[in-house]
């Protein structure tokens, strides 16, 4: 009888330990916040980038030689690789950028523009109003709640300041809470803060790239890393606003991949939106739909 009681207690303890190692705990193992790495968690080091570099090296090695024809071939291949890798930046700029612009208070405030206002014709009405509406900056503040529907909830906030100079600052903060069952729960903070540059601007399209700091603020230890983002905002027809962001970086020892898509409806300075976020840290996936509210200033 005593052995049976101890066996049941052992099973209960093992069960609780197993439940406690949820996705957020696996994130800690992947980033290095926890010292012991379980078998089902990967450190997710940026080996993908190393593989890409090795692959490009093989391309050039395979065409290398001592004569001028091989050198010319290397130059052509190199130029093609550079053009292909940078095409997501110069191609949209070439086709869509419309030059200098100012910001209204919110999207579609100016009847002839999705968001940004160009030239003096469309902006004349607002400039005559003591310059109080068109301005050299724009601010968006958003709050959203997301859920994976299997125990993981995310409460997120966003601060996005954009300037007429095309430079800006984008900050995202996410509080994750995970239900582990048996009355247990876990939580952590994930954030990224980025300097952005708006390399494409038109009445219906804005595109940004940026770089910054990614952070995990956690009871087991804080982790830091780099973040690089590529973002597009589209204003196809009033009151619709569609945005998408792709980010790549690291957090501690783990590689981070993130993709967001949002679709919102504007009413003056307020926007209600829905979306989906995919986030992978190492080999741990944190994703789910979201709903939120954004204010424009």
N, C-alpha and C positions, 0 to 999 in steps of 0.2 A: 504493500500500500504506500509506504514511504517513497519507494522507488518510483511509483506511478506519479505521485505528487511532484517529485523533483523533475521527472521527465516532462510533465505538463508545464511546469515553470520554465524549463529550458526551452521548450517549443515556443512559449509566449515571448521570452526574451529574444530569441532568434527572429521571431516574426516582427517584433517591434524594431529590431535593428534593420531588418530588411526593408520595412516600410519607411524607416527614417532616411534610407538612402534613395530619395526621390530624385527628380531631375535637377533640382537646385543643388543638391549635394553632389551630384555628378558634375555639375558645372564647376563646383569648387575643386574637385579632383582634376578636372581638365585644365583649369587656369593655374593650378598650383597652390591655391589657398589652403587646401588640405594636403597633407604629406603623403598619405597612403592612397594609391590609385587602384580602384577596383577593376576587375577584368573587363567589365562592359563599358568602361569610360576610356576615351582616347584623349591624349594630350592635344591632338590636333595641331601639331606644330606646322608652320607654313611650308610644308614640303611641297605643296602644289606649286608655289612660286619657284622653288628650286627645280622642280621637274620641268616647268615652263622654260626656265633659264637653260637647263641642260638640253631641252629640245631645240631651242633656238641655236644653241652652240653647235649641235649636230648638223643643223641645216647649213651653217656657215662652214663647218669643217668638211662637209661632203662636197663643197664647191671650191674649197681652197686649193691653191696651186701656186706655181712659180711664175707662170706666164701672165701677160697682160690681159688675155681673154678671161682667165679665172678671176683676176682682180676686178675687171669690169662687171663680171657676173655677180661677184660679191657685193659690189656697190649697188647694183640694180635690186638685188634681193634685199639688201639692207634698207634701201629707200622704200621698197614696197612694204616691208615689215613695219617700219616707222609710220608710213602713211596709213596702214591698216590699223595700227594700235591707237593712233591719234585721231582717226576719222570720227569717233563719237564727239569730238570737240570742235574740229574745224569745219566738218560738214554741216552740222546744224547752224553754226555761225554764218557760214557762207550763204545758206539758203534763207535764213529766217531773221537774222539780226537787223533791226531798223534804226540803230543809233541811239542818241541820247533821249532820255525819257524822265518823266516825273510820276509820282504816285498819287492817286486819289485816296480817299479814306478807305475804300473797300472795292472789290471787283464789281464791274458793271455800273459804277456810279456815273461814269461818263458814257453817254449813249453810244458814242462811236468807238468804244474801246472795251476789250475784255477786262483788262486791269490797268496796265501801264498806258500813259498818255504821251503821244509823240507830237512834236511840232507845235506851232502857235495857233493853228486854226481850231483844233478840237479843244485846246486848253484855254482859249480866250475867255470864255465865260467864267472859269474858275480863277484865272489870273486877275481878272477885273475885281474879283471879290476879295481884294486886299491880300491875295495869295494865301488865304486861310484854308483852302481845301487841297489844292495841289501842293505837294511838299517833296523835299529831297529824301525822305525816308518812309519806310512802312514797317509796321510792327504787327505780328500775329501771335496770339497766345491761345493755346489749345489744351483741352483736358479730355482724356478718353479712357474708357474701360474696356479691357479685352479678356476673353476667357477661352480656354482650350476645351472646356466641357468634360474634362477628365481630372479636375482637381487643381488646375493651375490658373490663377487670376492675375491680371496685370493692370495696374492703375498708372497712367502715364500723363506727363505734362510736357508741353513744347513751348519754347520761346524762340521766335525767329525775327531778327531785326535785319532789314535789308536797306541798303543805302543807294543814293543816286550814283555814287562812285562805282557801283557794281559790287563792292565788298559788303559782307554781312557777317552775322553771327547767329549760329543755329545751335540750340541746346535742347537735348532730350533727356528726360528723367523718367525712369520706370521702376515701380515698386512691385515686385513679384511675391505672391503668397501662394503656397502650395499646401493642399490638404493631403496628408499622408495616411489618413485612416486611423482608427483607434484613438481618436481625440488628439492626434499629433499633427503639427503643422510646421512649415518652414518658410523663411522669407529672406529676401536679399534685394539690394538696390543695384540697378544697372543704369549707366548714363553715358552720354557722349556729348562733347562740347567742341564745336567746329568753327573755324573761319571759312567763309564761303566766298565764291566769286561768281557773279552772274554773267556767264560768257555768251548767252543768247537772250535777247529781249525783243519781244514784239507785242502787238496788241493781244494776241491769243496764246502766246507761248513764252515761258521763262525757263531757262535751264541754268543750273548751278553745278559747280564742282567744289569740293571743300576737303579740308584736312584738319584733324584735331586729336583730341585725347579721349580715349574710351576708359571707363572706370567701372569697377565693381566695389561697392561699399558693403562690407559683410562682417558678421560677427567672427568669422574664422580668419579674417585678415583682408585688407584692401588690396585690390589688384588693379594694375594700370596697363594701358597699351595704346596703340595708334589706331586712327580711324580715317578712312578715305571714302568720300561719298560722291555720288553722281545723281542729280535730281532733276525732274521736269515737272512743271506746273502748266496745265492746259486749261484755257477758258473758251470752250467751243461755242457755247450758246448760253445766254442768260436763263437761269441763275446757276448753271452747272460749273463746278470746278473739280478737275481731276488731277491728282498728283501721284507721282511714283518716285521712289528713292531706292537706290542700290548702294550698299556700303560694304566695304571689305577692310579688315584690319586684324588686330590681335588683342587679346586680353590675357595678361600673364603669359603662360606657355601655350595658350590655345589660339587657334585661328578662328576668326569671327566672320561669318557671312550673314548679311541681312538684306531683305527685300520687303518694301512696304508699298501698298497701293491703297489710295483713298479716293472716295467720290463724295463730294459735298454739294449742298444747295445753299445759296446765299440769300439772306434777306437783310439788306443794308449791311450793318457792321457785324452781323451774326451769321454763322454757318453751322449747320448740322451735317455731320458726315458719318459714313460707315467705311470700313476698310478691312484689310487683312495684313498681318505682319508675319513674316517668316524670319526666324532668327536661329542660327546654328552656332554654337560655341563648342569647339572641338567636334565631337560627334553627338552632342546633346541638342535636340531640337526643341525650341520654345516658340510655338506659333499658335495663331488663332485669330478669329474675327474680332473686330472692335467697333465701338460706336462712341461718338464724341461730339463736342461743341467747341467751336473756334470763334474768337473775336478778333476783328481787324481794327487797327487804329492808324 
